[in-house]
């Protein structure tokens, strides 16, 4: 039986509340600043309450865009980021889980060598291989396409390693029972491996989606058309203006909008993640 101590409980909640305020305060300031005009933000002190330009600022950047960002509406950038992030996330999970399944459950020559070869690619980030990757994408005529944005980032050694480690914890008796029932490799993968992996898939979906959503360098290299800009590129363009004052109200409004899809994904997938952890068969 756990003894309840009111003082300790109060201190624990107080610390959590303090850290929550510290984390949320910059987001609150960004939200407040996005509702003011740029002239109001340039005068001290910075406003700490909402202004009257909320609908004007968000309508302008969402539907029309501004000159600093090439007059590209933010909804176009959000669409590009969403499609790219989903393609990267789904591609990483599909490729990684199949690769890990083959490494763990199939006996073929040099399978451990191929696994460690995949794992070694962790030491080769996108920045190192960006020039040859761009040459391949250009030769395949995938510049300014969603496939060009996502395909070079689909392979994931981290996800392959995590799936491999999880598959190794699954008892061999399940595979033997599936063989006795006449299940082949595909049926065993579909009926046994995938249901048991839903917790890992949910966790990796969150991580990989945020990874794909926050990409900046590769989309900057792989696109030349403003219509293919991602929202992260759009924020950089808004802030990087020459001989002009950055329009911080539009920049922060774009940042607030860019934050919403990852937050929604986390909220949605967290339910599945928690459900997978508390199920009895786990």
HELIX and SHEET records of a PDB file:
HELIX    1   1 UNK A    6  UNK A   33  1                                  28    
HELIX    2   2 UNK A   38  UNK A   41  1                                   4    
HELIX    3   3 UNK A   54  UNK A   59  1                                   6    
HELIX    4   4 UNK A   60  UNK A   64  3                                   5    
HELIX    5   5 UNK A   67  UNK A   69  5                                   3    
HELIX    6   6 UNK A   74  UNK A  105  1                                  32    
HELIX    7   7 UNK A  111  UNK A  120  1                                  10    
HELIX    8   8 UNK A  121  UNK A  123  5                                   3    
HELIX    9   9 UNK A  130  UNK A  139  1                                  10    
HELIX   10  10 UNK A  146  UNK A  150  1                                   5    
HELIX   11  11 UNK A  151  UNK A  153  5                                   3    
HELIX   12  12 UNK A  157  UNK A  167  1                                  11    
HELIX   13  13 UNK A  172  UNK A  180  1                                   9    
HELIX   14  14 UNK A  185  UNK A  188  1                                   4    
HELIX   15  15 UNK A  189  UNK A  193  3                                   5    
HELIX   16  16 UNK A  194  UNK A  196  1                                   3    
HELIX   17  17 UNK A  198  UNK A  213  1                                  16    
HELIX   18  18 UNK A  217  UNK A  222  1                                   6    
HELIX   19  19 UNK A  226  UNK A  228  5                                   3    
HELIX   20  20 UNK A  231  UNK A  239  1                                   9    
HELIX   21  21 UNK A  248  UNK A  278  1                                  31    
END                                                                             
